[in-house]
Amino acid sequence: MDDLDRRILDVLRRDSRTPYTEIATKVGTSEGTVRNRVERLIDDETIERFTVTTRTGNIKAMIEVSVAVDVDTSAVSERMAEWPEVDFVWQVSGEEDVVLIVDAADTSAVNDLITEARELDDVISTKTRLILDERRE
């Protein structure tokens, strides 16, 4: 990945619907080059998916999960990624091992997710933070 790829990704991170012609103008290259670069980034799995950010009025939260030392964190993450309210699952360093970013209908639904996480044998503890505001430039 070179600097041009990074600049293309920066534009797509802000709005994945940005037309290739607009990206080309912003990064100073041709539309064909942008199209080829994006296709390669998809084929190389650098771009895993295109997603949508919504303002649904739902409750957004970050649930931090600690698992036992002898646990396959990837397996726990994969299981949690299947939960419908989960937008992102990150394996992280630090006190916690996994972070879930969730978009739930209400606080009761967030609490249900916390309970579901805590009921997993491999989970030691959880810590939850409600996301009060979100800004994108």
N, C-alpha and C positions, 0 to 999 in steps of 0.2 A: 504494500500500500504506500502510495506516495502522497505528496502534498495536495495534488489535484483531487485524489480520491477523498482525502480528509475534508477538503472544502465542499465537495459534492455532498458528503455525508452530513456536514454541518447544516446545509440548506435542508436536506431531507428530514433531519431530526426536528427541525422547527415546524415543518409542514410537509408531510410525505406526499401530499397531492400536488406539490409544486411542479408545473410542467417542465419538461426537459429544456425547452427553449428559454424559459426564465432562469433555470439553473445555469445554463450555458452563459447567459448574459452576466449573471452574478459572479461566476468563477472565471470568466474570460476565455471560453473555448467554444467549440461548435456543439450543436444539439446532438449530432451523431456521436461525438466523443463522449458526451454525458451518457447517452443511451448505452453505448458499448461498455462504459465504465460501470454503470449501475447493473447491467446484466452480468458482468464479471463478478461484481461484489455479491450478487445474489448466488451465482454459481459457486463461488468460493465460501459461501455461508457467512461472509462478513455481515451482510444484511440478512437477518434471520426472518424478519417479518415487517410488514408495514402495519401501523396501528392507528387508532383514532383516540383522541382525548375528548371526553365529553363533559358537559356541565349538566348533569341530570338532576341535581338536587340531592343526590345520594350522599351517604356518609363515606368519606375516604379515610383510610387508616393505614398505619404502618404497624405490622405485628412482627416483633422481633422474637425469634425462637432459638432456644438453646437445646442442643441434643447431647446425648451421652457421648463420651470420648470414643468409644468403640463402634460408633454408628456410621453407616454409609450415608453421609450428608446428601449426596446426590440422589439417592433413592428416596429420602424423605422429601427433598425438594421437588422431585418429579411427581410424587403423590399429591403434594399441596398445589402444584401447578394445575392439576386437574379440577380443582374446586372452582365453580363458575364465577364466584365473586373476586377471584384473585387475578389481578392484572399482570403482576410481575412477581417473580421469585428470584431473589438474589442470594447466593452463597457469599458470605462476608467474613472478614477477619474481625477479631475483637471479642468482646464478651459473648455476643450472640453468634450463632452459626448461619442462620437463615433469616432473611427479611422478606415478608410478604407485603406487597402493596395491594390493598383491597378496595373495591368500590361496591359498597353494600347498600341496600335499600334504607336501612336505619340502624340505630345502635344495637337493637336486638339481634339483627343479622350479623353485625360485627362480633357481638358476644357469642353467637352460635359458632362462628369460625374459631374464636379463641378456644371455646370448649372442645371443638373437633380437633384442634391442634393438640391440646393438652391430653386428650384421650389416646393419642398415639403413644405406644410403649416407649418409643425412642426419645420423646420430648421430655426434657427436664423442667423447663420453665418458659414462660412467654412474658413479653413486655409490649404494651400497646400504646401507640400515640395516635390521636385523631389528627388528621390533616385539616387545619382550619382555613388555609388559603393556599392557592396555587397560582403562580405567575409564570408566563412564558413570554419571551421577547420575540 
